[in-house]
Amino acid sequence: MTKPRSKKALYIGLPLALAIGAGAGFLVWDHWFKGNAGYPLAVIKQANEMQDRLLSFDSHITVPVDFGTAGNEADKDGEGQFDLVKAARGRLSGAALTIFGWPEIWNGPNAPHKPTDGFVEAARNEQEVRYKIISGMVRDFPNQVAIAYTPDDFRRLHGEGKFAIFISMLNAYPLGNDLNQLDLWAARGMRMFGFSYVGNNAWSDSSRPLPFFNDSTDALDGLSDIGKQAVHRLNDLGVIIDVSQMSTKALEQVAQLSRTPMVASHSAPRASVDIPRNLSDKELQLIKNSGGVVQIVGFSAYLRPLSQPTQDKLNALRARFDLPPLPNLAVALMPGDAIIAAWPEHKFGEYASALYGILDEEPKATLKDLGDAIDYTVRKIGIDHVGLSSDFNDGGGVQGWNNVGEIRNVTAELIQRGYSEADIAKLWGGNFLRVWDQVQKAAKPLANR
């Protein structure tokens, strides 16, 4: 039986010593590809060689709260999707490690339906735990990993053979109504900030409102007053604004207010899967017009709709629990049933186990699905405005790209589709670094704010 997951999960949906030489690296590469997508040998060889030259960046990896503990050590090739060993194997230059906070929202039928001070404090503590994990990794492995505070830092660390950590933050919820928290986190190294996750917060509407908190679509009509102030504050601080997960109205308002380019750190086009979490053509264009970048995410449910057999099984399950049928994938990922909040825990556990048992049987999206999303976005907004992200440790991963050690498979897919090395370099980090440069240069010294 599938282990029940939390209600939070229900709503989600350095190189240590790059000792592998060119010849040995090719043998390993050949081994990795056995049973995979069947690329021609010449493509495999070209991807292997190219990845060794590229500066590569993944713009969204969540830091698990148990990362660095026994069984999840940073310097061991564990079961997780990210560690320093896998990053070295994949020749990943660096990544945005996300400091994220979001409390468990369901504690039985009498749980409050609005965030409380205790919830905010719990989420803020979760942020702190993740920051300490990042700081501890840098402290413990100084010859292998460091924090990049500027684009030049990132390039320098790549040249030194060290894994570069870019600190990002997702979700304004833990910040409460304290705008000065942005200054605090920027001083600690945060260089990208995303307003939203699942559920509206005091700063912004989410593309996925939560019925557990009595959320409604566009409750704030986009950004609140503090959210609008935050746009200007982030511009002044030289922090990139991440518009992934925002409602359409909130994204549009960021586009109007921000004087710097926007980034969608982990998103996909709505043409792939028609859900509010994905970006419409209009939203893609707004990001391009800002000079920004859309980082296409390797998240199966955003790249390919659920199959009809899976939809049928989900609807049968919902009928068994007296829930209405699912009209589309968006509801499958985010049930949106306020009635579930009143269920006793054992009933929720039974439902969640059955639900995820069904979803776990759905085959993952493929590298082809990811490539199709990249192609579509490039056609719509141009190669200079597209990048790559995994969303590892929070649901990300497609067949052939299941962890950071497999990023060369993505490169092979791009080569197979006819992308040049210069274009692949843009997708794997060049475009993001350009935006980071621009945002940093637009910052205002403290005395001028």
C-alpha positions as a LaTeX table, in Angstrom:
\begin{tabular}{lrrr}
\hline
Residue & $x$ (\AA) & $y$ (\AA) & $z$ (\AA) \\
\hline
Met1 & 0.00 & 0.00 & 0.00 \\
Thr2 & 1.28 & 3.46 & $-0.84$ \\
Lys3 & 2.28 & 5.43 & 2.23 \\
Pro4 & $-0.18$ & 8.26 & 2.96 \\
Arg5 & 1.14 & 11.71 & 2.21 \\
Ser6 & 0.47 & 14.95 & 4.00 \\
Lys7 & $-2.16$ & 17.40 & 2.88 \\
Lys8 & 0.67 & 19.65 & 1.86 \\
Ala9 & 1.85 & 17.00 & $-0.58$ \\
Leu10 & $-1.70$ & 16.55 & $-1.79$ \\
Tyr11 & $-1.60$ & 20.09 & $-3.06$ \\
Ile12 & 1.62 & 19.98 & $-4.91$ \\
Gly13 & 0.84 & 17.98 & $-6.81$ \\
Leu14 & 32.35 & 20.70 & $-6.72$ \\
Pro15 & 32.97 & 18.43 & $-8.28$ \\
Leu16 & 34.44 & 16.35 & $-5.50$ \\
Ala17 & 37.43 & 15.77 & $-7.79$ \\
Leu18 & 36.54 & 15.60 & $-11.42$ \\
Ala19 & 38.82 & 12.65 & $-11.91$ \\
Ile20 & 36.93 & 11.01 & $-14.75$ \\
Gly21 & 38.99 & 11.60 & $-17.88$ \\
Ala22 & 37.57 & 11.96 & $-21.36$ \\
Gly23 & 37.85 & 8.25 & $-22.14$ \\
Ala24 & 36.48 & 7.01 & $-18.84$ \\
Gly25 & 33.80 & 9.69 & $-18.93$ \\
Phe26 & 32.60 & 8.39 & $-22.27$ \\
Leu27 & 32.34 & 4.83 & $-20.95$ \\
Val28 & 30.25 & 6.04 & $-18.02$ \\
Trp29 & 28.15 & 8.15 & $-20.39$ \\
Asp30 & 27.60 & 5.16 & $-22.67$ \\
His31 & 26.52 & 3.09 & $-19.67$ \\
Trp32 & 24.03 & 5.74 & $-18.49$ \\
Phe33 & 22.34 & 5.82 & $-21.85$ \\
Lys34 & 21.71 & 2.07 & $-22.15$ \\
Gly35 & 17.95 & 1.60 & $-22.06$ \\
Asn36 & 17.25 & 5.33 & $-22.34$ \\
Ala37 & 16.03 & 7.33 & $-25.32$ \\
Gly38 & 18.25 & 5.65 & $-27.90$ \\
Tyr39 & 20.17 & 8.69 & $-29.16$ \\
Pro40 & 22.73 & 8.07 & $-31.89$ \\
Leu41 & 26.23 & 7.41 & $-30.59$ \\
Ala42 & 27.49 & 10.64 & $-32.17$ \\
Val43 & 24.88 & 12.65 & $-30.24$ \\
Ile44 & 25.82 & 10.91 & $-27.00$ \\
Lys45 & 29.50 & 11.67 & $-27.53$ \\
Gln46 & 28.80 & 15.31 & $-28.49$ \\
Ala47 & 26.57 & 15.85 & $-25.43$ \\
Asn48 & 29.17 & 14.33 & $-23.14$ \\
Glu49 & 31.92 & 16.59 & $-24.47$ \\
Met50 & 29.70 & 19.67 & $-24.53$ \\
Gln51 & 28.55 & 19.25 & $-20.95$ \\
Asp52 & 32.17 & 19.34 & $-19.81$ \\
Arg53 & 32.54 & 22.78 & $-21.41$ \\
Leu54 & 29.20 & 24.34 & $-20.51$ \\
Leu55 & 28.41 & 26.55 & $-17.56$ \\
Ser56 & 25.17 & 24.87 & $-16.47$ \\
Phe57 & 22.59 & 26.15 & $-14.00$ \\
Asp58 & 19.37 & 24.64 & $-12.61$ \\
Ser59 & 17.14 & 27.45 & $-11.38$ \\
His60 & 14.97 & 25.54 & $-8.89$ \\
Ile61 & 15.93 & 22.75 & $-6.49$ \\
Thr62 & 14.21 & 22.55 & $-3.11$ \\
Val63 & 16.41 & 21.85 & $-0.10$ \\
Pro64 & 14.90 & 18.97 & 1.93 \\
Val65 & 14.74 & 19.73 & 5.64 \\
Asp66 & 16.61 & 16.48 & 6.36 \\
Phe67 & 19.39 & 17.17 & 3.85 \\
Gly68 & 22.80 & 16.56 & 5.42 \\
Thr69 & 21.51 & 14.07 & 7.99 \\
Ala70 & 22.41 & 10.37 & 8.13 \\
Gly71 & 21.38 & 8.74 & 4.88 \\
Asn72 & 21.04 & 12.12 & 3.14 \\
Glu73 & 24.62 & 13.41 & 3.35 \\
Ala74 & 25.62 & 16.14 & 0.91 \\
Asp75 & 28.85 & 14.37 & $-0.05$ \\
Lys76 & 27.39 & 10.90 & $-0.65$ \\
Asp77 & 25.58 & 9.48 & $-3.66$ \\
Gly78 & 22.28 & 8.91 & $-1.89$ \\
Glu79 & 18.73 & 8.23 & $-2.97$ \\
Gly80 & 17.78 & 11.90 & $-3.26$ \\
Gln81 & 17.76 & 13.86 & $-6.51$ \\
Phe82 & 20.49 & 16.29 & $-5.45$ \\
Asp83 & 23.85 & 15.85 & $-3.75$ \\
Leu84 & 27.39 & 16.96 & $-4.53$ \\
Val85 & 28.37 & 13.57 & $-5.94$ \\
Lys86 & 25.57 & 13.60 & $-8.52$ \\
Ala87 & 26.26 & 17.25 & $-9.35$ \\
Ala88 & 29.87 & 16.34 & $-10.11$ \\
Arg89 & 28.83 & 13.37 & $-12.21$ \\
Gly90 & 26.46 & 15.49 & $-14.27$ \\
Arg91 & 28.90 & 18.42 & $-14.51$ \\
Leu92 & 26.21 & 20.75 & $-13.10$ \\
Ser93 & 27.95 & 24.07 & $-12.41$ \\
Gly94 & 25.44 & 25.34 & $-9.88$ \\
Ala95 & 21.82 & 25.63 & $-8.88$ \\
Ala96 & 19.27 & 27.81 & $-7.15$ \\
Leu97 & 18.75 & 26.07 & $-3.82$ \\
Thr98 & 15.43 & 27.28 & $-2.56$ \\
Ile99 & 14.78 & 28.42 & 1.00 \\
Phe100 & 11.16 & 27.54 & 1.32 \\
Gly101 & 8.65 & 27.67 & 4.14 \\
Trp102 & 5.09 & 26.42 & 4.24 \\
Pro103 & 3.49 & 24.89 & 7.32 \\
Glu104 & 1.35 & 21.79 & 7.48 \\
Ile105 & $-2.12$ & 23.26 & 7.18 \\
Trp106 & $-4.33$ & 20.44 & 8.32 \\
Asn107 & $-4.53$ & 19.27 & 11.90 \\
Gly108 & $-7.97$ & 17.71 & 12.01 \\
Pro109 & $-11.53$ & 18.96 & 11.61 \\
Asn110 & $-11.09$ & 21.85 & 14.04 \\
Ala111 & $-8.03$ & 23.33 & 12.36 \\
Pro112 & $-8.20$ & 27.08 & 11.65 \\
His113 & $-9.08$ & 28.08 & 8.10 \\
Lys114 & $-6.83$ & 31.11 & 8.04 \\
Pro115 & $-3.10$ & 31.38 & 8.74 \\
Thr116 & $-2.31$ & 32.02 & 12.39 \\
Asp117 & 0.75 & 33.56 & 14.01 \\
Gly118 & 1.80 & 30.06 & 14.96 \\
Phe119 & 1.62 & 28.92 & 11.34 \\
Val120 & 3.72 & 31.86 & 10.19 \\
Glu121 & 6.29 & 31.16 & 12.90 \\
Ala122 & 6.46 & 27.50 & 11.89 \\
Ala123 & 7.00 & 28.44 & 8.25 \\
Arg124 & 9.68 & 30.97 & 9.22 \\
Asn125 & 11.44 & 28.27 & 11.23 \\
Glu126 & 11.36 & 26.03 & 8.15 \\
Gln127 & 13.11 & 28.76 & 6.19 \\
Glu128 & 15.76 & 29.02 & 8.87 \\
Val129 & 16.37 & 25.27 & 8.86 \\
Arg130 & 17.00 & 25.32 & 5.11 \\
Tyr131 & 19.31 & 28.32 & 5.36 \\
Lys132 & 21.36 & 26.56 & 8.02 \\
Ile133 & 21.57 & 23.46 & 5.80 \\
Ile134 & 23.03 & 25.55 & 2.96 \\
Ser135 & 25.41 & 27.37 & 5.30 \\
Gly136 & 26.52 & 24.08 & 6.82 \\
Met137 & 27.23 & 22.52 & 3.44 \\
Val138 & 29.45 & 25.47 & 2.50 \\
Arg139 & 31.21 & 25.30 & 5.87 \\
Asp140 & 31.80 & 21.55 & 5.72 \\
Phe141 & 32.91 & 21.28 & 2.09 \\
Pro142 & 34.73 & 24.53 & 1.28 \\
Asn143 & 36.82 & 22.94 & $-1.49$ \\
Gln144 & 33.76 & 21.67 & $-3.30$ \\
Val145 & 30.95 & 24.21 & $-2.88$ \\
Ala146 & 30.41 & 27.92 & $-2.22$ \\
Ile147 & 27.69 & 30.55 & $-2.41$ \\
Ala148 & 27.60 & 32.81 & $-5.46$ \\
Tyr149 & 26.51 & 36.29 & $-4.42$ \\
Thr150 & 27.06 & 37.81 & $-7.87$ \\
Pro151 & 27.16 & 36.53 & $-11.46$ \\
Asp152 & 30.92 & 37.03 & $-11.42$ \\
Asp153 & 31.10 & 34.79 & $-8.33$ \\
Phe154 & 29.20 & 32.12 & $-10.22$ \\
Arg155 & 31.55 & 32.25 & $-13.19$ \\
Arg156 & 34.61 & 32.24 & $-10.92$ \\
Leu157 & 33.41 & 29.23 & $-8.95$ \\
His158 & 32.71 & 27.38 & $-12.19$ \\
Gly159 & 36.30 & 28.05 & $-13.23$ \\
Glu160 & 37.56 & 26.77 & $-9.87$ \\
Gly161 & 35.61 & 23.52 & $-10.22$ \\
Lys162 & 33.33 & 24.32 & $-7.28$ \\
Phe163 & 29.58 & 23.87 & $-7.20$ \\
Ala164 & 27.96 & 27.34 & $-7.02$ \\
Ile165 & 24.93 & 27.79 & $-4.79$ \\
Phe166 & 22.53 & 30.55 & $-5.77$ \\
Ile167 & 20.16 & 31.24 & $-2.87$ \\
Ser168 & 16.53 & 31.74 & $-3.82$ \\
Met169 & 13.40 & 32.01 & $-1.72$ \\
Leu170 & 9.89 & 30.84 & $-2.53$ \\
Asn171 & 6.71 & 32.01 & $-0.83$ \\
Ala172 & 6.10 & 35.30 & 0.97 \\
Tyr173 & 3.85 & 33.56 & 3.49 \\
Pro174 & 6.53 & 33.14 & 6.21 \\
Leu175 & 7.42 & 36.84 & 6.01 \\
Gly176 & 4.04 & 37.86 & 7.37 \\
Asn177 & 3.60 & 41.58 & 6.76 \\
Asp178 & 7.22 & 42.52 & 7.35 \\
Leu179 & 8.73 & 44.03 & 4.22 \\
Asn180 & 12.07 & 44.44 & 6.00 \\
Gln181 & 12.48 & 40.66 & 5.92 \\
Leu182 & 13.51 & 41.13 & 2.28 \\
Asp183 & 16.47 & 43.28 & 3.35 \\
Leu184 & 17.45 & 40.70 & 5.95 \\
Trp185 & 17.41 & 37.83 & 3.48 \\
Ala186 & 19.16 & 39.80 & 0.76 \\
Ala187 & 21.95 & 40.51 & 3.25 \\
Arg188 & 22.15 & 36.76 & 3.91 \\
Gly189 & 22.60 & 36.03 & 0.21 \\
Met190 & 19.10 & 35.67 & $-1.25$ \\
Arg191 & 19.24 & 36.67 & $-4.92$ \\
Met192 & 15.80 & 35.57 & $-6.21$ \\
Phe193 & 12.42 & 35.84 & $-4.53$ \\
Gly194 & 9.15 & 34.18 & $-5.51$ \\
Phe195 & 5.98 & 35.64 & $-4.00$ \\
Ser196 & 3.76 & 32.59 & $-4.29$ \\
Tyr197 & 3.44 & 28.89 & $-3.71$ \\
Val198 & 0.22 & 26.93 & $-3.22$ \\
Gly199 & $-2.37$ & 29.23 & $-1.67$ \\
Asn200 & $-2.78$ & 32.97 & $-1.61$ \\
Asn201 & $-0.76$ & 34.92 & 0.95 \\
Ala202 & $-0.73$ & 38.48 & 2.25 \\
Trp203 & 1.42 & 39.66 & $-0.67$ \\
Ser204 & 0.06 & 37.95 & $-3.76$ \\
Asp205 & $-2.60$ & 35.73 & $-5.22$ \\
Ser206 & $-1.46$ & 32.27 & $-6.24$ \\
Ser207 & $-2.26$ & 30.40 & $-9.43$ \\
Arg208 & $-3.45$ & 27.65 & $-7.05$ \\
Pro209 & $-5.65$ & 29.08 & $-4.25$ \\
Leu210 & $-6.32$ & 26.82 & $-1.25$ \\
Pro211 & $-9.85$ & 26.05 & $-0.10$ \\
Phe212 & $-8.43$ & 25.01 & 3.28 \\
Phe213 & $-7.80$ & 28.69 & 3.98 \\
Asn214 & $-11.05$ & 29.71 & 2.31 \\
Asp215 & $-9.00$ & 31.09 & $-0.57$ \\
Ser216 & $-10.75$ & 32.34 & $-3.65$ \\
Thr217 & $-9.40$ & 33.05 & $-7.10$ \\
Asp218 & $-7.95$ & 36.58 & $-7.37$ \\
Ala219 & $-8.85$ & 37.39 & $-3.77$ \\
Leu220 & $-6.36$ & 40.30 & $-3.75$ \\
Asp221 & $-6.97$ & 41.12 & $-7.41$ \\
Gly222 & $-3.28$ & 40.35 & $-7.96$ \\
Leu223 & $-0.84$ & 41.98 & $-5.56$ \\
Ser224 & $-1.69$ & 43.54 & $-2.22$ \\
Asp225 & $-0.26$ & 46.92 & $-1.19$ \\
Ile226 & 2.68 & 45.23 & 0.53 \\
Gly227 & 3.16 & 43.05 & $-2.54$ \\
Lys228 & 3.40 & 46.14 & $-4.74$ \\
Gln229 & 5.87 & 47.72 & $-2.33$ \\
Ala230 & 7.88 & 44.51 & $-2.40$ \\
Val231 & 8.36 & 44.77 & $-6.17$ \\
His232 & 10.13 & 48.12 & $-5.75$ \\
Arg233 & 12.09 & 46.92 & $-2.71$ \\
Leu234 & 13.35 & 43.86 & $-4.58$ \\
Asn235 & 14.38 & 46.03 & $-7.52$ \\
Asp236 & 16.34 & 48.28 & $-5.15$ \\
Leu237 & 17.98 & 45.29 & $-3.48$ \\
Gly238 & 19.08 & 43.79 & $-6.78$ \\
Val239 & 17.01 & 40.64 & $-6.18$ \\
Ile240 & 15.41 & 38.85 & $-9.15$ \\
Ile241 & 11.61 & 38.63 & $-8.99$ \\
Asp242 & 10.37 & 35.08 & $-9.60$ \\
Val243 & 6.85 & 34.99 & $-11.06$ \\
Ser244 & 6.37 & 31.21 & $-11.12$ \\
Gln245 & 3.25 & 30.17 & $-9.18$ \\
Met246 & 1.69 & 33.68 & $-9.30$ \\
Ser247 & $-1.82$ & 34.32 & $-10.52$ \\
Thr248 & $-2.11$ & 35.94 & $-13.93$ \\
Lys249 & $-3.20$ & 39.27 & $-12.44$ \\
Ala250 & $-0.29$ & 39.28 & $-10.00$ \\
Leu251 & 2.19 & 38.53 & $-12.78$ \\
Glu252 & 0.74 & 41.30 & $-14.91$ \\
Gln253 & 1.14 & 43.76 & $-12.05$ \\
Val254 & 4.76 & 42.76 & $-11.50$ \\
Ala255 & 5.32 & 43.40 & $-15.21$ \\
Gln256 & 3.85 & 46.90 & $-14.83$ \\
Leu257 & 5.73 & 47.81 & $-11.65$ \\
Ser258 & 9.17 & 46.23 & $-11.99$ \\
Arg259 & 12.03 & 48.09 & $-13.64$ \\
Thr260 & 14.04 & 44.87 & $-13.96$ \\
Pro261 & 13.51 & 41.63 & $-15.92$ \\
Met262 & 11.27 & 38.94 & $-14.44$ \\
Val263 & 12.10 & 35.25 & $-14.22$ \\
Ala264 & 9.76 & 32.27 & $-14.04$ \\
Ser265 & 12.12 & 29.94 & $-12.19$ \\
His266 & 10.20 & 26.70 & $-12.77$ \\
Ser267 & 7.31 & 26.86 & $-15.19$ \\
Ala268 & 5.99 & 25.40 & $-18.43$ \\
Pro269 & 3.80 & 26.75 & $-21.23$ \\
Arg270 & 0.05 & 26.32 & $-20.92$ \\
Ala271 & 0.13 & 24.85 & $-24.42$ \\
Ser272 & 1.68 & 21.70 & $-22.87$ \\
Val273 & $-0.96$ & 21.28 & $-20.15$ \\
Asp274 & $-3.83$ & 23.74 & $-19.85$ \\
Ile275 & $-3.74$ & 24.55 & $-16.12$ \\
Pro276 & $-3.47$ & 27.90 & $-14.29$ \\
Arg277 & $-0.07$ & 26.88 & $-12.88$ \\
Asn278 & 1.39 & 26.93 & $-16.41$ \\
Leu279 & 2.06 & 30.14 & $-18.34$ \\
Ser280 & $-0.25$ & 31.42 & $-21.06$ \\
Asp281 & 1.17 & 32.83 & $-24.28$ \\
Lys282 & 0.37 & 36.32 & $-22.97$ \\
Glu283 & 2.32 & 35.67 & $-19.77$ \\
Leu284 & 5.26 & 34.29 & $-21.75$ \\
Gln285 & 5.27 & 37.50 & $-23.78$ \\
Leu286 & 5.17 & 39.70 & $-20.68$ \\
Ile287 & 8.24 & 37.94 & $-19.31$ \\
Lys288 & 10.02 & 38.35 & $-22.64$ \\
Asn289 & 9.06 & 42.02 & $-22.85$ \\
Ser290 & 10.64 & 42.59 & $-19.44$ \\
Gly291 & 13.87 & 41.13 & $-20.77$ \\
Gly292 & 13.39 & 38.09 & $-18.57$ \\
Val293 & 13.61 & 34.32 & $-18.85$ \\
Val294 & 11.16 & 31.41 & $-18.59$ \\
Gln295 & 12.93 & 28.42 & $-17.03$ \\
Ile296 & 11.17 & 25.35 & $-18.42$ \\
Val297 & 10.69 & 22.82 & $-15.64$ \\
Gly298 & 11.10 & 19.06 & $-15.81$ \\
Phe299 & 7.87 & 18.40 & $-13.89$ \\
Ser300 & 5.82 & 15.63 & $-15.48$ \\
Ala301 & 2.36 & 16.89 & $-14.65$ \\
Tyr302 & 3.10 & 20.29 & $-16.20$ \\
Leu303 & 4.52 & 18.78 & $-19.38$ \\
Arg304 & 1.96 & 16.10 & $-20.24$ \\
Pro305 & $-1.72$ & 15.69 & $-19.23$ \\
Leu306 & $-2.75$ & 12.68 & $-17.21$ \\
Ser307 & $-3.81$ & 9.74 & $-19.34$ \\
Gln308 & $-7.50$ & 8.91 & $-19.65$ \\
Pro309 & $-7.14$ & 5.62 & $-17.72$ \\
Thr310 & $-5.66$ & 7.55 & $-14.80$ \\
Gln311 & $-8.42$ & 10.15 & $-14.99$ \\
Asp312 & $-11.00$ & 7.34 & $-14.95$ \\
Lys313 & $-9.42$ & 5.73 & $-11.89$ \\
Leu314 & $-9.30$ & 9.08 & $-10.07$ \\
Asn315 & $-12.95$ & 9.76 & $-10.80$ \\
Ala316 & $-13.90$ & 6.29 & $-9.57$ \\
Leu317 & $-12.00$ & 6.97 & $-6.35$ \\
Arg318 & $-13.71$ & 10.31 & $-5.90$ \\
Ala319 & $-17.12$ & 8.76 & $-6.46$ \\
Arg320 & $-16.31$ & 6.26 & $-3.70$ \\
Phe321 & $-15.66$ & 9.20 & $-1.35$ \\
Asp322 & $-18.72$ & 11.17 & $-2.53$ \\
Leu323 & $-16.63$ & 13.80 & $-4.28$ \\
Pro324 & $-17.52$ & 15.34 & $-7.65$ \\
Pro325 & $-15.67$ & 14.14 & $-10.77$ \\
Leu326 & $-12.51$ & 15.84 & $-11.99$ \\
Pro327 & $-12.99$ & 18.07 & $-15.02$ \\
Asn328 & $-9.27$ & 18.32 & $-15.80$ \\
Leu329 & $-5.71$ & 17.82 & $-14.60$ \\
Ala330 & $-5.68$ & 21.03 & $-12.59$ \\
Val331 & $-8.26$ & 19.61 & $-10.22$ \\
Ala332 & $-6.54$ & 16.24 & $-10.17$ \\
Leu333 & $-3.41$ & 17.87 & $-8.80$ \\
Met334 & $-5.24$ & 20.26 & $-6.51$ \\
Pro335 & $-8.53$ & 18.69 & $-5.47$ \\
Gly336 & $-9.98$ & 21.98 & $-4.30$ \\
Asp337 & $-12.51$ & 20.23 & $-2.06$ \\
Ala338 & $-13.07$ & 22.19 & 1.13 \\
Ile339 & $-15.05$ & 19.22 & 2.44 \\
Ile340 & $-11.81$ & 17.23 & 2.74 \\
Ala341 & $-10.61$ & 19.65 & 5.43 \\
Ala342 & $-13.36$ & 18.40 & 7.73 \\
Trp343 & $-12.54$ & 14.72 & 7.30 \\
Pro344 & $-11.10$ & 12.78 & 10.23 \\
Glu345 & $-7.45$ & 11.94 & 9.79 \\
His346 & $-7.99$ & 8.23 & 9.11 \\
Lys347 & $-10.38$ & 9.00 & 6.24 \\
Phe348 & $-7.97$ & 11.48 & 4.73 \\
Gly349 & $-5.14$ & 8.94 & 5.04 \\
Glu350 & $-7.20$ & 6.33 & 3.21 \\
Tyr351 & $-8.09$ & 8.75 & 0.44 \\
Ala352 & $-4.55$ & 10.10 & 0.07 \\
Ser353 & $-3.07$ & 6.60 & $-0.08$ \\
Ala354 & $-5.46$ & 5.53 & $-2.80$ \\
Leu355 & $-5.03$ & 8.80 & $-4.70$ \\
Tyr356 & $-1.27$ & 8.65 & $-4.80$ \\
Gly357 & $-1.34$ & 4.94 & $-5.53$ \\
Ile358 & $-3.14$ & 5.86 & $-8.74$ \\
Leu359 & $-0.92$ & 8.83 & $-9.56$ \\
Asp360 & 2.25 & 6.82 & $-8.91$ \\
Glu361 & 1.21 & 4.39 & $-11.66$ \\
Glu362 & 1.07 & 7.20 & $-14.23$ \\
Pro363 & 4.25 & 7.07 & $-16.36$ \\
Lys364 & 6.51 & 10.10 & $-16.04$ \\
Ala365 & 6.82 & 12.58 & $-18.86$ \\
Thr366 & 9.81 & 12.03 & $-21.14$ \\
Leu367 & 12.72 & 14.07 & $-22.39$ \\
Lys368 & 10.71 & 14.43 & $-25.60$ \\
Asp369 & 7.88 & 16.09 & $-23.64$ \\
Leu370 & 10.41 & 18.43 & $-22.04$ \\
Gly371 & 11.96 & 19.16 & $-25.43$ \\
Asp372 & 8.54 & 19.89 & $-26.92$ \\
Ala373 & 7.87 & 22.45 & $-24.17$ \\
Ile374 & 11.28 & 24.06 & $-24.76$ \\
Asp375 & 10.69 & 24.17 & $-28.52$ \\
Tyr376 & 7.27 & 25.77 & $-28.08$ \\
Thr377 & 8.56 & 28.44 & $-25.73$ \\
Val378 & 11.56 & 29.22 & $-27.95$ \\
Arg379 & 9.23 & 29.63 & $-30.93$ \\
Lys380 & 6.99 & 31.98 & $-28.95$ \\
Ile381 & 9.54 & 34.23 & $-27.22$ \\
Gly382 & 12.97 & 33.41 & $-28.65$ \\
Ile383 & 16.05 & 31.51 & $-27.56$ \\
Asp384 & 17.31 & 34.45 & $-25.45$ \\
His385 & 14.38 & 34.15 & $-23.05$ \\
Val386 & 14.29 & 30.44 & $-22.21$ \\
Gly387 & 16.18 & 28.36 & $-19.63$ \\
Leu388 & 16.01 & 25.09 & $-17.69$ \\
Ser389 & 15.01 & 23.94 & $-14.22$ \\
Ser390 & 14.22 & 20.63 & $-12.55$ \\
Asp391 & 12.07 & 21.26 & $-9.44$ \\
Phe392 & 13.95 & 18.35 & $-7.88$ \\
Asn393 & 12.94 & 17.38 & $-4.34$ \\
Asp394 & 9.45 & 18.82 & $-4.83$ \\
Gly395 & 7.99 & 16.59 & $-7.53$ \\
Gly396 & 10.33 & 17.28 & $-10.46$ \\
Gly397 & 11.91 & 14.68 & $-12.70$ \\
Val398 & 11.21 & 13.13 & $-16.11$ \\
Gln399 & 12.36 & 9.90 & $-17.72$ \\
Gly400 & 16.06 & 10.38 & $-18.41$ \\
Trp401 & 16.41 & 13.37 & $-16.06$ \\
Asn402 & 15.64 & 12.02 & $-12.64$ \\
Asn403 & 18.45 & 13.68 & $-10.73$ \\
Val404 & 21.24 & 16.24 & $-11.18$ \\
Gly405 & 23.61 & 13.53 & $-12.36$ \\
Glu406 & 21.60 & 13.12 & $-15.57$ \\
Ile407 & 21.60 & 16.64 & $-16.97$ \\
Arg408 & 23.64 & 15.54 & $-19.97$ \\
Asn409 & 20.60 & 13.61 & $-21.18$ \\
Val410 & 18.84 & 16.97 & $-21.53$ \\
Thr411 & 21.78 & 18.28 & $-23.54$ \\
Ala412 & 21.56 & 15.23 & $-25.82$ \\
Glu413 & 17.86 & 15.89 & $-26.41$ \\
Leu414 & 18.61 & 19.48 & $-27.36$ \\
Ile415 & 21.39 & 18.42 & $-29.74$ \\
Gln416 & 19.03 & 15.89 & $-31.33$ \\
Arg417 & 16.56 & 18.72 & $-31.94$ \\
Gly418 & 19.15 & 20.81 & $-33.75$ \\
Tyr419 & 20.12 & 23.36 & $-31.10$ \\
Ser420 & 23.63 & 24.73 & $-31.51$ \\
Glu421 & 26.16 & 24.71 & $-28.69$ \\
Ala422 & 25.74 & 28.49 & $-28.35$ \\
Asp423 & 21.98 & 28.09 & $-27.95$ \\
Ile424 & 22.35 & 25.22 & $-25.49$ \\
Ala425 & 24.74 & 27.37 & $-23.46$ \\
Lys426 & 22.04 & 30.06 & $-23.32$ \\
Leu427 & 19.43 & 27.54 & $-22.17$ \\
Trp428 & 21.70 & 25.99 & $-19.54$ \\
Gly429 & 22.52 & 29.26 & $-17.79$ \\
Gly430 & 23.65 & 31.99 & $-20.14$ \\
Asn431 & 20.24 & 33.65 & $-20.31$ \\
Phe432 & 19.71 & 33.50 & $-16.56$ \\
Leu433 & 23.14 & 34.99 & $-15.85$ \\
Arg434 & 22.40 & 37.83 & $-18.27$ \\
Val435 & 19.23 & 38.65 & $-16.33$ \\
Trp436 & 21.04 & 38.41 & $-13.02$ \\
Asp437 & 23.64 & 40.87 & $-14.31$ \\
Gln438 & 20.90 & 43.31 & $-15.34$ \\
Val439 & 19.02 & 43.05 & $-12.05$ \\
Gln440 & 22.18 & 43.53 & $-10.04$ \\
Lys441 & 23.19 & 46.63 & $-12.02$ \\
Ala442 & 19.73 & 48.16 & $-11.48$ \\
Ala443 & 20.00 & 47.97 & $-7.69$ \\
Lys444 & 20.11 & 51.20 & $-5.72$ \\
Pro445 & 22.69 & 51.82 & $-2.99$ \\
Leu446 & 21.09 & 52.00 & 0.44 \\
Ala447 & 21.77 & 55.74 & 0.68 \\
Asn448 & 19.75 & 56.39 & $-2.50$ \\
Arg449 & 16.62 & 54.47 & $-1.55$ \\
\hline
\end{tabular}
